[in-house]
Amino acid sequence: MSTLHLHPETIAIRGAKEQTSYNEHNSALFLTSSFMFDSAEAGAALFAGSVPGYTYTRTNNPNVAAFQARVAQLEQAEAGLAASTGMAAINAVFLALLKAGDHLVASKSLFGTTIGLLNNILPRFGIEVTLVSQTDTDEWQAAMRPNTRMLFVETPSNPLNELADIGKLAEIAHTNQALLVVDNSFLSPALQQPLALGADISVQSATKAIDGHGRVMGGVICGSEALINEIFQHVRTTGEVLAPFNAWVLLSGLETLYVRMEKQCANALEVAQFLSTQPQVVAVHYTGLANHPQKALVRKQQQGGGIVVAFEVKGGEQAAWQVIDALTLFSKTGNLGDVKSTVTHPWTTTHGRMTPEAKLDAAIQPGLIRLSIGLEHAVDLKADLANALKMITM
């Protein structure tokens, strides 16, 4: 089926699918580790890649193939590649495309585990890393070296919702013969297409908005056929592959992605506006707010404000914990993108392994709370937050 003139909402439902001879309406589930050959000659041709088909699920599987192809269509990419988790996808991009002696420039405002990968793992392979401001493109330019091979950014940032100018970073990268890789986990292809803005690779945790129900883990990488093929060689060899069952679940998540994101963004905006009026709240970080300092860039890059709202309360860590403990509708968990609203304390959870100095350098304060807004009624969410904020004792 051609998707050339279809809207993304339709592609999310009717995009790539492996149809069997049984003509099933829903996607079939291919729970098998290997696939049979009609003959020795046919097996040799499959392994040689001279004919299309499947041999072993570590290299490909119909569910995985359909999932990565459908996401690639939504990301406006030539090709897609699935991985076991979002971090596996990021790791695969780094280790497949960088080598000892290469230099990577990345934002200091990243997910805490990504920062750990940059600071603690990549240097073991001889890859140099420089962390710079999320928003100051002059810092990115100044950090470039002759051996810089990649720029990496997550936009909006986790958890402060700061944007990086994808177009400008792409210009800096390409002028220096480097690649720009964008983590699109916060928005998903429903709200942002980094490749259309100039990035070379879009990578994301499908565990988040794409699944949307907190059921399975997965990651996906999108880009040119040449780059994806290069990363594929790494993923199939190291086994960082997506399980068929997870791919099957994620395909169903894609089918409701656009309608979920539309409603969750509306809820998130209402919650952010409410928090902005509360006396216990010092600051609210949400890209959908009219007073966001980068609102012009938001309009340029995003099709919505997103589903994550971060806010800082007076009283620091103690006050933040009091609010979190008093919430009854928000699930206390580190995941985001779920239809169920969640709450976490970045200082001690998602960014807990970073040093206090590194957290403060990334503008993460002890009093910061991160919300992922779900599909509950916004009035109920605001009432829960109002009651929790009253619990702050100074």
N, C-alpha and C positions, 0 to 999 in steps of 0.2 A: 504494500500500500504506500503510495506516495504521500509524504507529509509536507510537500513543498509549500502548499497554500493553506495549510491548516493552522488554526490558532493553537497556542501552546496548551490551553485548557483541554483541547481535543487530543493533542498529541500525548498528553499525560495519561490519557485513558486508552487511546487507540493506537499508540505508537508501537514500536517493535514488539512482536509476539512470535513465539515458536508454535506454530499450529500443527497438530498431529492429524493423522488420518481419521481419528475419532470425531473431529470437528467440535471439540469442546468449546464452550462459550468463554469460560474463565481460563486463565493460563494453567496448563498442566504443571504438576510438580515432578521434577526429574531427580528423584533421590537415588542416584547411582554413582558409584565411584569410577566406573569405567564403561566403555561402549564397545559393542561387538563389531567385527568386520565381516563382510560377506565372503571374503577370501584373503589369502595371504597377500595377494597383489593389491587388493583394496586397502588392507592395513598399511602396507608400505607407502601407498599413495597418500593416505591420510597423515601418516607421520612425517612424510616429506613435505606436506603442505601443498601438494600439487592439485588436490581436490578438496573442497570444503567439507567439513564434518567434525565430529567429536571423537576423541580417543580416550581422554582421562580427565576427570573433573578438575584436577589441579591446573590443567591448561585451559579448559573451557567447559561450559555446561550450558544447555539451552536456557535455563532460567537466568543464569548470570549474563549470558550473551544478550538476552532480551532487555534485562535491566540496564546494562551499561549502554546499549544502543539507544534506549529511550531517553536516558538522562542526557546523552550526547546531543540528541535532537533538541532537547529543551535548553541546553547550554549553547546552542548554535555552534557545535564543534564537529569536526570531521570524524572523530572517534572518541570512545570512552573506554575506561578500564576500571573494573570493580576490584575492591580490596576488602579484607576482613573487617577492618575498622577505619575510622577517619585517620587515626594516627598511623596505621599501617600504610594508608594511601600517601600521607605526607612523607613518611620515612622512605617509601619506595621512590617518590619523586626525587628526593635528595640523593639517595644512594645510587640510583640509576643514572642520574645526569651529572653528578659531581664526583670528583676524584681527589686524591691527595694532592695538595698544592693549590686547589681551587679556593676561591673566596666567595662567601655568601653574605649579602647584606639583608637584614631583616628588621622588621619593626620590633621595638621592645614591648609593645602593647599586644601581646599574643596570649593565647590560652596557655596556662601554666605548664602543662605537659609538653607543649611544643617548645616552650622556652627551655625546659629540661633537655629535650632532644638536641637543641641547638648548642646549649652550653656544656652538656655532659657526654653526649654520644658522638656527634659529628667530629669534634676535635680528635677523638681517638683514631679516626680514619684520615687524619691530616687535612681536614677541611677547616679553613679559617672562617670565623663568624664575627661580624660586626653588627651590633644592635643600635638602631637609630630611632629618632622620633617618628611616631605614626603619621604626623601631619605636616612636618617641615620637610619639604622636598629638597631644600638646600642641604640638609644633613645627609640625605640619600646621595645627592650628587657628590658631596665632599667625601663620602665613604668609598666611592668607586676607586678600584685599583686596576692595573693591567690584567690581573688574574681573577677579577670578579666575573663569575659565570652565571649568577642567579640573584634575583631580588625576590624576597618572600614577604607577603603581607596578608593579614586577616582584616577584612573591612566589611562592615563596621567591626571595631575591636571588641574583644571580650575582656571585661564586661562593660566598658565605659561608652560604647557606641561612638567612638571617634572614627571618622572616615579617613581613608587614604585616597589621594587622587590617582585613580588607576591609569588614566590617560597620561598624566605627567610621569608617573613611575615607568610606564611602558616606554615612553620616549627616552628617559634616562637609561633604561636597560638596553634598549635596542641601539642607541648611539654608542654604547660600550660593548656591543656584541654579546649581551647577556640576556637571560630569559627572565620574564616576570611571571611569578606564580602567585595566585590569589586564593586564599582560603575563603570559600563562599558558604561556610556552614551556617552562619547567622541568618542568612537571607534565603538560601536555596535558589534554584533557577527561576522560581516563581517571582522573585523580587529583584534579582540582579543577574546579569550575564557578563561576567568579567571579560570573556574573550571578545565580545562585541565592543568593549571599551578599550581594547588594546593588549590585554594580557595574553600570554602564550599558553598558560595552563590554568585551569580552574580545578581546585581540589576541595572536597568537602566530606564531612561526616554525615553519611546517610542515616545514621542513628538518630539524628536530630529531626528536622522538619520533614524530611522525605518519608521516614517511617511515620512519625507523628503520633505514635501510640506507645512509645517506650517498650517495644517488644524485642527487637533484634538489633545487632550492631552491623555496621557496614560502612564502607567508604567508596568514593568514586572519583576518578581523575578524568578530565576532559581536555582535549587539545587537538593538535594536528595528528594525522595518521603517522607521520614520521616519529614524533615525540612519543606518542602512545605506544607504538611498536617497540621503541627502545625501552620504555618503562615495563612493558609486558614481559620482555626477556628476563628482567629482574624478578618480577612478581611471580611468574610461573616457576622460576628456579628456586626461589626462597620459600614458596608456599604461602605467601601472604594473601591468599585468595579468599573470595567471598563464598560462603557455603550456599549451595543451591536453595535450601529452605529459606535462608535469610533473603536471598535474591527474590524468591517468590513472594515473601511477605512485603518486601520493599516495593515490588511492582504494584501491589494493592495500595500501598501508601501513596505512591505517585498519583493514583487515580483520584484521590481526594485532596491532593496537595494545594491546588489553587483555591478551592472553596474554603479550605481550612485557613490558609494564610490570609485570605481576605477578611474573614471574621476575626481571627486572632489579632491581626493588625489593628482592626477597629477597637477591639477590647483593650489592646495595649495602649493605644492613644488615649482612651478614656481613663485608664488607670494612671497613666503618666500625668495627664492634666490634673487629676484629683490629687496626686501626691505633691504636685507643684504648689498646692494651696495649703498644705499642712504645716503648722508651726514647728513640728518636731523634725521636719525634713530640711536639710541644708542644701541639697542639690539633687536634681533629677536628670538622668542621662538617657535620652531617647531621641532617635533621629527623626521621629515624626512630629516632634514639638516645633511650633512656629518660631521659638527662640533658640533653636539649635544653632550653635555658632557656625556650622557648615551647611546651612539649609540650602544654599545654592548648589552645592555639590551633591547633597541628598537628592535634589530634583533631577540632577544630571545623571546620576548613577543608579538610583533605586526606583522601584515601582511601588514602594510602600515603606513605612517606618520600621517594619520588622516586629518581632514578637518578644524581644528582650527589653526590659526596663530595669535600669539600675538606679538606686537612690541612696543617698547618704543621710544618716540620722545624727542628730546631736547626741553626744555622749559616748561616741566611739564603739569599741567592740562590745562592751557590756550592754549598751543600749540596743545594738544590732541583734545580739542574741536574745534579748528580752522580746523584741518584736517578732523574730523568727519563731521563738517558742510559743508565742501567743497566737500565731496564725493557725486556723483550723481548716481552711479550704485549700491552702497551698501545700502541696507535698514537699516535705523537706528532703530534697535530693539534688544531686549535682547535674542531672540531665536537663536538657532544654529542648524545645520544639514539640513537646507533647500536647495532646488535647487537654490534659490535666495541667493546671497551673502549678509551677514549682518555685521553690525559694531556696537560696543558698547564700552562704557567707563567704565570698571569694577569698578574703584574707586568710581564712583557716581551712578552706576546702579546695576549690579549683586552682588556686594560686598558692596553696599552703606550703609547697615545697620550695618556693622562691624565698630568698633572704628578705628580711624586712626592708633593707635598703633598696633591693630590686623592685619590691612591690611599690614602695613609695615613689621610686623613679618612674614607674609606670602609672603613677597617679591613683593607685589603689589604696584606699584608706581603710583603717580598721572598722569604721562605721558604715562601710558600703554593703548594701544588700542587693543581690541580683534576683530579679523575677523573670520567669518565662511564662508568658500569659497564654492560657489555654482557651477553651471554648465554653467555660462556665459563663453565667450571666454577669456582665460587668458590674451591675449594681451589687451583686453578692460579693464579688471580689473587693470592691471598694469598701463595703461594710466590714469585711474581715480585716482589711488593712487599717481602717479607722479604729477598730477595737484594739488591734495589736499596738498601734502607735500610742494609745493611751496608757500602755503598760510601762512605758519608759520612765524609769526613776533615776534622777540625777543626784 
